């Protein structure tokens, strides 16, 4: 299906709003070089955890790219899921923008639905060094099927939890929790004397929905069932209630965390002030190295038994993590596809992937590089296992909006969290609103809109 036929009036309206939003939010897009045939525009998420390393990597990558192709790279960034969606929408409707996007795997369905990105055939895969260089699991959300893919795996980030072994030992905990209720109980047992049971980032733009998604999956709720949204279901409500109660009713999270992003929660764990840091990835490695918990922590699988249960129900899903990471997608509205594929090939090589892991702790999607990293870092075994137990989010162009709706429930609840309670009535109203928004988006997608 052609790009033009996939675009709709609904997308036009969304993109008009997106252009204004993009300006207001300050997304770092630099105009003026889009027509320069020797400048490749590459958009990636801003790195608030490792900004110095990000700058270093960009300089190294750009220098190598210019050495081998003679072309320059113009780096552009988005700093939230909303900006990520905005940038895609704006580029689609304007027919111009970045030549290559590094997008979160969960945004790949939305990017695919626009029809604005190159569908990878045998010729395209050869141009980036071959499809067989990538770990098969990392291709699980590259497109709706193995023959219809736009996402080129770039980095893998299975989610796990980091555990402070000393704090658990002091509390007499010998077995790691495998249910969400056990995690809550262990967090209570390790709270006190200046320590908290868990480090959580309630104000992070990406983290909150992953907790809800995971708990709901474990209960058998997939958030989206075909063309039907399932946000108003009991399993989702129980997930939010558990997540909110950690900082209100249970008191196992520092109240300051209501305003924290992921980097701040990681810093608390690195300082030795939290027993568990759930929903982290290998990106935490460099922060924990040389920190107060260096040599005193380990990674472990997140629980896979839903709140209120001692075992997973018959229809429950053993989703240890979302299928998480970054995909590279190449715009089909530009005239720099050859350069774009040169860039992808460069950053997909074993050496480049190992360097990316060295700087940011993100696992390679290149099979050779991944094997090297696993052999050299046996302590990453739980993360490798989490990757095997990862499940993709629903492959629908509506997912990005649905994901934002899930986060918005938390955003709207921040004032209530600060006051000490999110009431059942408040939560129910927010879930009902999210359900309506999600269903409306799914209906638009079904009818040909984005």
URSULSUL-V725655 format. One record per residue. N is the residue number from 1. RES is the residue in one letter. PHI is phi in whole degrees, 0 to 359 (NA if undefined). NEAR is the number of other C-alpha atoms within 8 Angstrom. D_CENTER is the distance of its C-alpha to the mean C-alpha in Angstrom with 2 decimals. Layout:
# URSULSUL-V725655
{{N | RES | PHI | NEAR | D_CENTER} {N | RES | PHI | NEAR | D_CENTER}}
This chain:
# URSULSUL-V725655
{{1 | X | NA | 5 | 28.14} {2 | X | 285 | 6 | 28.50} {3 | X | 302 | 9 | 26.23} {4 | X | 299 | 6 | 28.89} {5 | X | 287 | 7 | 29.29} {6 | X | 274 | 12 | 25.68} {7 | X | 281 | 13 | 25.72} {8 | X | 224 | 10 | 27.10} {9 | X | 296 | 7 | 28.70} {10 | X | 299 | 8 | 25.85} {11 | X | 293 | 12 | 23.56} {12 | X | 302 | 10 | 26.31} {13 | X | 298 | 8 | 26.35} {14 | X | 297 | 9 | 22.61} {15 | X | 289 | 13 | 22.78} {16 | X | 299 | 9 | 25.83} {17 | X | 295 | 8 | 24.06} {18 | X | 297 | 12 | 21.06} {19 | X | 301 | 10 | 23.48} {20 | X | 294 | 8 | 24.84} {21 | X | 297 | 9 | 21.54} {22 | X | 300 | 12 | 20.44} {23 | X | 294 | 8 | 23.70} {24 | X | 292 | 6 | 23.52} {25 | X | 276 | 7 | 20.04} {26 | X | 75 | 6 | 21.06} {27 | X | 299 | 10 | 18.43} {28 | X | 280 | 7 | 19.86} {29 | X | 259 | 6 | 21.31} {30 | X | 253 | 6 | 24.72} {31 | X | 274 | 5 | 27.14} {32 | X | 110 | 5 | 30.26} {33 | X | 247 | 7 | 29.26} {34 | X | 299 | 10 | 27.90} {35 | X | 266 | 5 | 31.32} {36 | X | 286 | 6 | 31.83} {37 | X | 292 | 7 | 31.91} {38 | X | 253 | 7 | 31.36} {39 | X | 233 | 11 | 28.18} {40 | X | 263 | 15 | 24.79} {41 | X | 266 | 13 | 22.17} {42 | X | 237 | 13 | 18.65} {43 | X | 252 | 12 | 15.75} {44 | X | 221 | 11 | 12.65} {45 | X | 292 | 11 | 10.45} {46 | X | 294 | 8 | 12.84} {47 | X | 252 | 8 | 12.76} {48 | X | 277 | 6 | 14.21} {49 | X | 276 | 5 | 14.32} {50 | X | 230 | 8 | 16.22} {51 | X | 295 | 9 | 17.82} {52 | X | 293 | 6 | 21.00} {53 | X | 294 | 9 | 19.50} {54 | X | 297 | 10 | 17.47} {55 | X | 297 | 8 | 20.82} {56 | X | 298 | 8 | 22.56} {57 | X | 298 | 10 | 20.32} {58 | X | 297 | 9 | 20.73} {59 | X | 294 | 8 | 24.44} {60 | X | 296 | 8 | 24.82} {61 | X | 294 | 9 | 22.97} {62 | X | 295 | 10 | 24.92} {63 | X | 295 | 8 | 28.15} {64 | X | 294 | 8 | 27.80} {65 | X | 295 | 14 | 26.92} {66 | X | 291 | 11 | 29.96} {67 | X | 296 | 7 | 32.12} {68 | X | 269 | 6 | 31.43} {69 | X | 242 | 8 | 31.21} {70 | X | 81 | 8 | 32.98} {71 | X | 256 | 9 | 30.20} {72 | X | 262 | 10 | 28.18} {73 | X | 242 | 11 | 24.50} {74 | X | 253 | 8 | 23.57} {75 | X | 273 | 9 | 20.15} {76 | X | 227 | 12 | 18.45} {77 | X | 226 | 11 | 15.41} {78 | X | 234 | 14 | 13.29} {79 | X | 242 | 10 | 12.29} {80 | X | 205 | 9 | 10.47} {81 | X | 297 | 10 | 8.92} {82 | X | 294 | 7 | 12.65} {83 | X | 294 | 12 | 13.76} {84 | X | 299 | 12 | 11.48} {85 | X | 295 | 10 | 13.14} {86 | X | 301 | 13 | 16.39} {87 | X | 297 | 11 | 16.59} {88 | X | 296 | 9 | 16.25} {89 | X | 299 | 12 | 18.79} {90 | X | 297 | 12 | 21.10} {91 | X | 295 | 11 | 21.28} {92 | X | 297 | 11 | 21.95} {93 | X | 284 | 10 | 24.80} {94 | X | 274 | 7 | 26.30} {95 | X | 72 | 8 | 26.15} {96 | X | 206 | 9 | 25.29} {97 | X | 151 | 8 | 22.54} {98 | X | 302 | 13 | 20.40} {99 | X | 275 | 13 | 21.42} {100 | X | 227 | 13 | 18.16} {101 | X | 245 | 12 | 14.58} {102 | X | 259 | 13 | 11.60} {103 | X | 242 | 13 | 8.90} {104 | X | 299 | 10 | 5.37} {105 | X | 305 | 12 | 6.79} {106 | X | 289 | 11 | 6.76} {107 | X | 266 | 11 | 8.77} {108 | X | 299 | 15 | 11.12} {109 | X | 302 | 15 | 13.41} {110 | X | 294 | 13 | 14.07} {111 | X | 299 | 12 | 14.85} {112 | X | 297 | 12 | 17.05} {113 | X | 296 | 10 | 18.84} {114 | X | 288 | 13 | 20.02} {115 | X | 71 | 13 | 21.96} {116 | X | 261 | 11 | 21.52} {117 | X | 234 | 13 | 20.02} {118 | X | 297 | 10 | 22.06} {119 | X | 278 | 7 | 22.25} {120 | X | 278 | 10 | 22.56} {121 | X | 257 | 7 | 26.02} {122 | X | 300 | 6 | 28.00} {123 | X | 296 | 7 | 29.08} {124 | X | 293 | 9 | 25.63} {125 | X | 296 | 11 | 24.36} {126 | X | 298 | 9 | 27.50} {127 | X | 294 | 10 | 26.88} {128 | X | 258 | 13 | 23.67} {129 | X | 106 | 9 | 25.41} {130 | X | 105 | 8 | 25.20} {131 | X | 290 | 8 | 22.79} {132 | X | 287 | 6 | 24.09} {133 | X | 284 | 9 | 22.72} {134 | X | 265 | 11 | 19.20} {135 | X | 301 | 10 | 18.40} {136 | X | 302 | 7 | 18.98} {137 | X | 296 | 6 | 16.09} {138 | X | 290 | 11 | 13.61} {139 | X | 271 | 11 | 15.32} {140 | X | 295 | 9 | 14.59} {141 | X | 227 | 14 | 12.53} {142 | X | 276 | 13 | 14.34} {143 | X | 180 | 14 | 16.65} {144 | X | 289 | 9 | 18.64} {145 | X | 204 | 6 | 20.91} {146 | X | 295 | 6 | 21.78} {147 | X | 262 | 5 | 24.13} {148 | X | 231 | 9 | 22.00} {149 | X | 225 | 11 | 18.99} {150 | X | 241 | 14 | 17.60} {151 | X | 275 | 12 | 14.47} {152 | X | 256 | 9 | 15.56} {153 | X | 303 | 14 | 13.38} {154 | X | 240 | 13 | 12.89} {155 | X | 213 | 11 | 10.83} {156 | X | 245 | 13 | 9.83} {157 | X | 224 | 13 | 7.86} {158 | X | 298 | 15 | 9.30} {159 | X | 266 | 16 | 9.28} {160 | X | 219 | 17 | 12.84} {161 | X | 234 | 14 | 15.06} {162 | X | 268 | 12 | 17.36} {163 | X | 233 | 11 | 20.92} {164 | X | 277 | 15 | 23.90} {165 | X | 295 | 10 | 26.69} {166 | X | 296 | 8 | 29.48} {167 | X | 294 | 9 | 28.61} {168 | X | 293 | 12 | 28.35} {169 | X | 295 | 9 | 31.69} {170 | X | 298 | 7 | 33.31} {171 | X | 270 | 8 | 32.44} {172 | X | 76 | 6 | 33.85} {173 | X | 269 | 9 | 30.64} {174 | X | 251 | 6 | 30.99} {175 | X | 245 | 4 | 28.53} {176 | X | 287 | 6 | 24.77} {177 | X | 293 | 9 | 23.64} {178 | X | 243 | 11 | 22.60} {179 | X | 241 | 14 | 22.61} {180 | X | 293 | 13 | 20.89} {181 | X | 293 | 10 | 24.44} {182 | X | 296 | 9 | 25.31} {183 | X | 298 | 11 | 22.40} {184 | X | 298 | 11 | 23.74} {185 | X | 296 | 8 | 27.25} {186 | X | 293 | 11 | 26.45} {187 | X | 294 | 14 | 24.73} {188 | X | 295 | 11 | 27.97} {189 | X | 292 | 8 | 30.05} {190 | X | 254 | 13 | 28.41} {191 | X | 267 | 12 | 28.52} {192 | X | 139 | 6 | 31.53} {193 | X | 56 | 4 | 33.40} {194 | X | 83 | 6 | 30.82} {195 | X | 247 | 11 | 27.91} {196 | X | 241 | 15 | 25.27} {197 | X | 292 | 15 | 23.91} {198 | X | 220 | 12 | 20.24} {199 | X | 254 | 17 | 18.15} {200 | X | 231 | 11 | 15.74} {201 | X | 242 | 15 | 14.14} {202 | X | 291 | 13 | 15.16} {203 | X | 264 | 12 | 14.95} {204 | X | 290 | 10 | 11.43} {205 | X | 282 | 9 | 9.85} {206 | X | 238 | 9 | 6.36} {207 | X | 291 | 11 | 7.77} {208 | X | 306 | 13 | 10.66} {209 | X | 294 | 10 | 9.81} {210 | X | 293 | 10 | 8.26} {211 | X | 299 | 11 | 11.76} {212 | X | 296 | 12 | 13.53} {213 | X | 301 | 11 | 12.05} {214 | X | 298 | 13 | 12.91} {215 | X | 298 | 16 | 16.31} {216 | X | 294 | 15 | 17.12} {217 | X | 302 | 14 | 16.50} {218 | X | 300 | 16 | 18.72} {219 | X | 269 | 14 | 21.27} {220 | X | 97 | 11 | 21.25} {221 | X | 256 | 12 | 19.48} {222 | X | 261 | 11 | 16.88} {223 | X | 69 | 11 | 16.33} {224 | X | 231 | 11 | 17.63} {225 | X | 242 | 8 | 20.79} {226 | X | 67 | 4 | 21.88} {227 | X | 254 | 9 | 22.74} {228 | X | 242 | 8 | 22.81} {229 | X | 278 | 11 | 20.45} {230 | X | 232 | 11 | 20.67} {231 | X | 287 | 13 | 19.32} {232 | X | 277 | 11 | 22.84} {233 | X | 286 | 7 | 23.42} {234 | X | 301 | 6 | 24.55} {235 | X | 299 | 11 | 21.72} {236 | X | 288 | 15 | 19.18} {237 | X | 299 | 13 | 21.73} {238 | X | 297 | 9 | 22.25} {239 | X | 295 | 13 | 18.59} {240 | X | 297 | 9 | 18.60} {241 | X | 299 | 8 | 22.03} {242 | X | 300 | 9 | 21.08} {243 | X | 296 | 10 | 18.18} {244 | X | 287 | 10 | 20.60} {245 | X | 296 | 10 | 23.57} {246 | X | 304 | 12 | 22.18} {247 | X | 262 | 14 | 22.98} {248 | X | 257 | 10 | 25.89} {249 | X | 292 | 8 | 27.96} {250 | X | 279 | 9 | 27.04} {251 | X | 67 | 10 | 26.92} {252 | X | 263 | 13 | 24.74} {253 | X | 235 | 12 | 22.40} {254 | X | 303 | 10 | 23.79} {255 | X | 300 | 7 | 24.39} {256 | X | 298 | 6 | 23.31} {257 | X | 294 | 14 | 19.71} {258 | X | 300 | 13 | 19.87} {259 | X | 252 | 8 | 19.46} {260 | X | 269 | 14 | 17.10} {261 | X | 261 | 12 | 13.76} {262 | X | 299 | 10 | 11.85} {263 | X | 298 | 9 | 14.28} {264 | X | 288 | 9 | 17.19} {265 | X | 295 | 14 | 16.37} {266 | X | 299 | 12 | 16.02} {267 | X | 298 | 9 | 19.33} {268 | X | 297 | 11 | 21.02} {269 | X | 295 | 15 | 20.28} {270 | X | 298 | 12 | 21.36} {271 | X | 280 | 9 | 24.53} {272 | X | 80 | 11 | 25.37} {273 | X | 256 | 10 | 25.27} {274 | X | 215 | 14 | 22.91} {275 | X | 279 | 18 | 23.29} {276 | X | 233 | 13 | 19.79} {277 | X | 235 | 15 | 16.38} {278 | X | 287 | 11 | 14.11} {279 | X | 62 | 11 | 10.36} {280 | X | 240 | 11 | 10.50} {281 | X | 223 | 12 | 10.22} {282 | X | 295 | 11 | 12.87} {283 | X | 296 | 10 | 11.89} {284 | X | 280 | 10 | 14.20} {285 | X | 305 | 9 | 17.07} {286 | X | 292 | 9 | 18.65} {287 | X | 289 | 10 | 18.76} {288 | X | 284 | 11 | 20.34} {289 | X | 294 | 7 | 22.78} {290 | X | 81 | 7 | 25.99} {291 | X | 275 | 9 | 24.87} {292 | X | 296 | 8 | 26.94} {293 | X | 255 | 13 | 25.19} {294 | X | 302 | 9 | 25.44} {295 | X | 84 | 4 | 27.13} {296 | X | 242 | 8 | 26.77} {297 | X | 232 | 11 | 23.31} {298 | X | 212 | 9 | 21.67} {299 | X | 265 | 12 | 18.45} {300 | X | 212 | 11 | 18.67} {301 | X | 296 | 13 | 17.06} {302 | X | 291 | 12 | 15.76} {303 | X | 302 | 11 | 18.45} {304 | X | 232 | 15 | 18.74} {305 | X | 245 | 15 | 21.69} {306 | X | 292 | 15 | 21.18} {307 | X | 305 | 11 | 22.74} {308 | X | 84 | 5 | 26.50} {309 | X | 231 | 9 | 26.91} {310 | X | 257 | 6 | 28.21} {311 | X | 212 | 7 | 27.14} {312 | X | 290 | 14 | 24.70} {313 | X | 296 | 8 | 26.52} {314 | X | 303 | 4 | 27.77} {315 | X | 264 | 7 | 25.16} {316 | X | 290 | 11 | 22.31} {317 | X | 245 | 10 | 19.44} {318 | X | 281 | 10 | 18.73} {319 | X | 265 | 12 | 14.96} {320 | X | 285 | 15 | 14.15} {321 | X | 196 | 15 | 10.40} {322 | X | 290 | 13 | 8.21} {323 | X | 288 | 15 | 8.66} {324 | X | 241 | 14 | 5.62} {325 | X | 155 | 12 | 6.13} {326 | X | 234 | 12 | 7.73} {327 | X | 249 | 15 | 10.75} {328 | X | 263 | 13 | 13.76} {329 | X | 233 | 13 | 15.76} {330 | X | 252 | 13 | 19.35} {331 | X | 292 | 13 | 21.03} {332 | X | 260 | 9 | 24.23} {333 | X | 269 | 8 | 25.85} {334 | X | 257 | 9 | 26.77} {335 | X | 242 | 6 | 29.39} {336 | X | 239 | 9 | 27.51} {337 | X | 293 | 11 | 26.00} {338 | X | 297 | 6 | 28.02} {339 | X | 296 | 9 | 26.75} {340 | X | 299 | 12 | 23.15} {341 | X | 293 | 12 | 23.65} {342 | X | 299 | 11 | 25.39} {343 | X | 296 | 9 | 22.39} {344 | X | 299 | 10 | 20.07} {345 | X | 298 | 11 | 22.82} {346 | X | 298 | 10 | 23.16} {347 | X | 279 | 10 | 19.61} {348 | X | 265 | 13 | 19.51} {349 | X | 293 | 9 | 22.66} {350 | X | 306 | 9 | 22.88} {351 | X | 296 | 7 | 24.07} {352 | X | 293 | 10 | 21.35} {353 | X | 291 | 14 | 18.60} {354 | X | 293 | 11 | 20.45} {355 | X | 294 | 8 | 20.77} {356 | X | 296 | 12 | 17.05} {357 | X | 296 | 11 | 16.70} {358 | X | 301 | 7 | 19.71} {359 | X | 278 | 10 | 18.39} {360 | X | 238 | 12 | 14.75} {361 | X | 75 | 12 | 14.69} {362 | X | 270 | 12 | 12.08} {363 | X | 292 | 11 | 13.64} {364 | X | 291 | 14 | 15.47} {365 | X | 260 | 15 | 15.29} {366 | X | 289 | 13 | 18.97} {367 | X | 302 | 10 | 21.00} {368 | X | 298 | 8 | 23.65} {369 | X | 295 | 13 | 21.46} {370 | X | 297 | 11 | 19.47} {371 | X | 295 | 8 | 22.88} {372 | X | 298 | 8 | 24.15} {373 | X | 297 | 10 | 21.35} {374 | X | 297 | 11 | 21.74} {375 | X | 292 | 7 | 25.50} {376 | X | 276 | 6 | 25.46} {377 | X | 225 | 8 | 23.07} {378 | X | 298 | 7 | 24.19} {379 | X | 290 | 7 | 22.59} {380 | X | 272 | 9 | 19.18} {381 | X | 307 | 9 | 20.50} {382 | X | 299 | 11 | 18.52} {383 | X | 287 | 15 | 15.21} {384 | X | 298 | 10 | 16.80} {385 | X | 295 | 9 | 17.90} {386 | X | 299 | 14 | 14.53} {387 | X | 299 | 12 | 13.49} {388 | X | 291 | 7 | 16.65} {389 | X | 262 | 10 | 16.00} {390 | X | 287 | 13 | 12.52} {391 | X | 234 | 9 | 12.75} {392 | X | 284 | 11 | 11.24} {393 | X | 286 | 9 | 10.72} {394 | X | 301 | 7 | 13.86} {395 | X | 272 | 10 | 14.66} {396 | X | 217 | 9 | 16.09} {397 | X | 297 | 13 | 16.16} {398 | X | 276 | 13 | 16.09} {399 | X | 300 | 14 | 12.63} {400 | X | 301 | 11 | 11.11} {401 | X | 293 | 9 | 14.10} {402 | X | 295 | 12 | 13.84} {403 | X | 301 | 9 | 10.37} {404 | X | 295 | 10 | 12.01} {405 | X | 295 | 11 | 15.03} {406 | X | 296 | 11 | 13.48} {407 | X | 293 | 12 | 12.36} {408 | X | 296 | 8 | 15.81} {409 | X | 301 | 12 | 17.60} {410 | X | 287 | 11 | 16.57} {411 | X | 303 | 8 | 17.39} {412 | X | 292 | 8 | 20.73} {413 | X | 269 | 10 | 21.38} {414 | X | 305 | 11 | 21.16} {415 | X | 301 | 7 | 24.92} {416 | X | 292 | 9 | 25.78} {417 | X | 299 | 13 | 23.89} {418 | X | 294 | 9 | 25.82} {419 | X | 278 | 6 | 29.01} {420 | X | 109 | 8 | 28.43} {421 | X | 197 | 9 | 27.73} {422 | X | 254 | 10 | 25.74} {423 | X | 288 | 6 | 28.49} {424 | X | 300 | 6 | 28.28} {425 | X | 293 | 6 | 29.60} {426 | X | 299 | 8 | 27.03} {427 | X | 295 | 12 | 24.15} {428 | X | 297 | 10 | 25.88} {429 | X | 296 | 8 | 26.42} {430 | X | 290 | 10 | 22.82} {431 | X | 292 | 12 | 21.71} {432 | X | 297 | 10 | 24.50} {433 | X | 294 | 8 | 23.48} {434 | X | 295 | 14 | 19.85} {435 | X | 298 | 12 | 21.46} {436 | X | 298 | 8 | 23.78} {437 | X | 296 | 10 | 21.21} {438 | X | 296 | 14 | 19.01} {439 | X | 293 | 11 | 22.22} {440 | X | 297 | 8 | 23.51} {441 | X | 294 | 12 | 20.50} {442 | X | 297 | 12 | 20.88} {443 | X | 294 | 9 | 24.60} {444 | X | 296 | 10 | 24.20} {445 | X | 298 | 12 | 22.07} {446 | X | 297 | 8 | 24.76} {447 | X | 269 | 6 | 27.43} {448 | X | 104 | 8 | 26.05} {449 | X | 263 | 12 | 24.01} {450 | X | 263 | 14 | 20.42}}
